[in-house]
Amino acid sequence: MTQHLPAIVENAQWVLFAWILANQGGVPVPVVPALFGVGALIASGRLSVVTTMVGNQDTCINRALLADGPGECPAGSVSLP
């Protein structure tokens, strides 16, 4: 595992993207350790907090579009008077 660590650190945003996408898709992966790791990389200056947050939001939006389709409300239908 230690031989893969430099590659994971270099591509941490893509690893987090895949990790969150898997979690949103229903795969039982532990998210808290990944978030602690990304937080440590952000604190050390190896990752940008802005691009990490944008990537996370993009992951959740893509998952919602793939699962529910465009224009669908995942919380149910909303009726207007």
N, C-alpha and C positions, 0 to 999 in steps of 0.2 A: 504493500500500500504506500510506503514512503517514496517509492520511485515515481508514483503517479501524483504526488502532492504538488510539485512545481507546475505541472500541466493544469491541475485543478485551480490553483491560485491564479494562473495567467488567464484562465477562462472562467473565472468565478461567476460572472454575470450570466453566461450561457448555462453553467451548471445550475445556478439558482433558477433560471427560466425553466429548464427542464424539470427541476425538482418541484417547483410550484405547479407546473402544468400537470405533472403526474399526480400530485396531491389533489388538484382540482378535478382531475379525471376519476378520482376514486381509489387510486392506488394507496395503500396504507404505508406511506413513508413518513418518518419522523421529521417534521418541519423545524422544530425548535432548534436542534443542533445546527442546521443549515443557516438559520437566521442569526444565531450567535456567531457563527464563522464569518458570515458576510458583515456583520456589525464590527467584528474585530478587524477585518480588512478595510472597512471604511474608516475606522478610527486610526489605523496605521497609515492611511493615505494611499493605499494601493487601489482603492475603488472610489468612484465618485458617487456620492449619495443621490444626486439628481438622476443620473443615468440608471442607477440601480432601482430607484423608485419608479421611474418611467417604465423600465423593463418589467417590473412586477405588475404594474397596472395593465400593461399591454398583455401580459400573460393571462390575467383574469378576464380581460375583455375578449381576447381571442377564444378562450375556453367557453365563455358565455355565448358568443356568436356561433361557435361550432356546435354546441349542445342544443341551444334553443332556436337558433336561426335569427336572422335580422328582423327586427320589429317585434319580436316576442318578448313578453314581460315575464321574467322568471318567477316573480312573486305572485302571479295570477293576473287575471284580467282586471282592468280598471274601467269603470263605466262613468261616463260624463253625463251630467243632467241635461 
